[in-house]
Amino acid sequence: MEIERWEGGLQAQEIKAIDRIKAAFAKPKLTNNKVARGGSLQDQLRSIGSPSMFPWKGYAGFRFVDSDRGYEGEFDLVIVTHCNVFIIELKDWNHGEITCNQDKWYKNSQQMGRSPVSVTRNKKFLLENKLKREKHRFSNRGFTPFVHFFVVMSGNADFSKLPDTELHHTISLDEFLTYADQKTFNDKFRPHPNAQVLNQDFAIFDELFLGNSTAPKQISVNGYKAESLIFDEHPTKLYKEFLAKSESSKQDEALLRVWNFKNFDGVKGGTPEGRYSIVSREREVLSYIKHQNLDLYKHCLRSLTNVQPDDVTTEFNEVFELPPNHSRFNEFIGKFGKNFSDIDRSNLVKLLVAKFAGLHKMKVAHRDLGDHSLWISPGKEIALSNFISAYHQPIGTVGDYRSQLSISGRNADDELSPFQSDVKTLGILCWHILNDERISPVSLEKLDENLASCSEWYGLVIENAIAGGRYHNAEELFDALKEAEPSDACTFEFDDSELEPYRRNISHSRQYREDDDLIVETDEKEVYVSDGLMVKHGLMLIHQLMTQH
């Protein structure tokens, strides 16, 4: 069976199920021209080339862009048969019992969202309305094709406890594949003879599904939908990341990470337990940070996805909380860097290094610091993410797998400690902040030359940090920056004439007499109430002005 697929609209387990469907519903090939003797009459008819209900055609992983109905405008798979249309909602759920309560499905005690049967029923109504507009064009002229919908369970979860209203439209993948047998199909759907010409109308469905009205189905996890791909530069394509928006509040954004463990070379990527250990390591590191430094923990992106080992399939999605108004490093520099003064940039650098000084003090090294893992807000707030390959005592390093997990793993300097590796990358980031530059191959190529010619106060400190080995950790880098920084002391100059518009030739003690006792009375000031007004009399300021004159 031919299936049109929208790139990026399907997950690995959905593709696997669709491939099985594609193979099962393929048009059978005649392998023997001789009439079969013995066997059933059906077998003998097949052997002489009896009419086949195939070909069928499928459309997978798309959404209607003109639909504002959320999940109801998205389709895992639509199959056009010779007589009707199937809408297939795929669920790869494993190791649990599926139940339904108040139109919500549960796997064991975990709520899985609204009933897929209810959601897919609404997809049926949406598709039927679109097909009604084309009924005059179908070969069975004047009749709209029948649309059936199924929730097809491709995992091993037990759904037998669902109520009959749900079970009527819920079916295992193996059972669905039995419809490839023409007798089984006819017994189930009893097609009208005049309707069995729908596979002559694939061109109509191509116009409906393949035109500008459709797009790839959006990835959705925990109530967040992927809006835009913001990171797809992992050297092994182990994961990519999207900016996602909450379906309940458009102002609420999150980071959505899509893991693809097919690209992981090793035993761990091939088992649920191994994949779980990779995914859960970031949680272990953040949990450790939480108990050591709660304030620092609050500046790290934290997962909103509950994870169990059996849930971590070959392609696994998780959502991370994203603080408001934060952008990744390069985006921040491009949008806001030019608005920052030299002092602002210097303060941002010190804040960044101080964050890592805090990490290193508790014996945690990030080991994958870069544009993808550093988030900054216009208010100079900093958040950290992607602790996937982090080092922390007493657990230590991820070992040989680090080169596959981190972005910089293949280019790591093995002679440096985990903390010195962080310092080296911090030096690169600090240079780009102080010079209002995005990180790029060009900027990195010119870095050594620019450092050599730099005469700014921070030049030697940054050069030593990038060279590696000079500073043992971010605490030492922070101290070096503070020591090299110019003194904040400066001469305050004020033109007394600036006060001229506000001068009044009055005696405040006569103009504003005290109603009662003084509220504040010190050598520097007096504060009291006069006729409903609060009066503040600056004695020290007057003394200073008199001294100057």
Salt bridges, closest charged atoms under 4 A:
GLU2 OE2 - LYS57 NZ 3.88
GLU4 OE2 - LYS57 NZ 3.55
GLU14 OE2 - LYS217 NZ 3.47
ASP19 OD1 - ARG5 NH2 2.15
ASP66 OD2 - LYS130 NZ 3.13
GLU72 OE1 - ARG69 NE 3.27
GLU72 OE2 - ARG114 NH1 3.36
GLU74 OE2 - LYS225 NZ 3.23
ASP76 OD1 - LYS217 NZ 2.32
GLU89 OE2 - LYS91 NZ 3.58
GLU89 OE1 - LYS123 NZ 2.65
GLU97 OE2 - LYS161 NZ 3.03
ASP103 OD2 - ARG114 NE 3.01
GLU128 OE2 - LYS124 NZ 2.75
GLU134 OE1 - ARG137 NH1 2.96
ASP174 OD1 - ARG20 NH2 2.86
ASP181 OD1 - ARG46 NH2 2.95
ASP187 OD2 - LYS183 NZ 3.02
ASP206 OD1 - LYS57 NZ 2.84
GLU207 OE2 - ARG137 NH2 3.03
ASP232 OD1 - LYS237 NZ 3.72
GLU241 OE2 - ARG257 NE 2.79
GLU241 OE1 - ARG328 NH2 2.23
GLU282 OE1 - ARG257 NH1 2.88
ASP310 OD1 - HIS95 NE2 3.70
ASP311 OD1 - LYS107 NZ 3.03
GLU318 OE2 - ARG257 NH1 3.80
GLU318 OE1 - ARG283 NH2 3.07
GLU321 OE1 - ARG302 NH2 3.25
GLU331 OE2 - LYS335 NZ 2.91
ASP342 OD1 - ARG345 NH1 3.27
ASP344 OD1 - LYS380 NZ 3.76
ASP368 OD2 - HIS372 NE2 3.26
ASP422 OD2 - HIS360 NE2 2.96
ASP436 OD2 - ARG345 NH2 3.84
GLU476 OE2 - HIS472 ND1 3.32
GLU485 OE2 - LYS350 NZ 3.00
ASP496 OD2 - ARG503 NH2 2.64
ASP496 OD2 - HIS549 NE2 3.93
GLU500 OE1 - ARG503 NE 3.17
GLU526 OE1 - HIS537 ND1 3.59
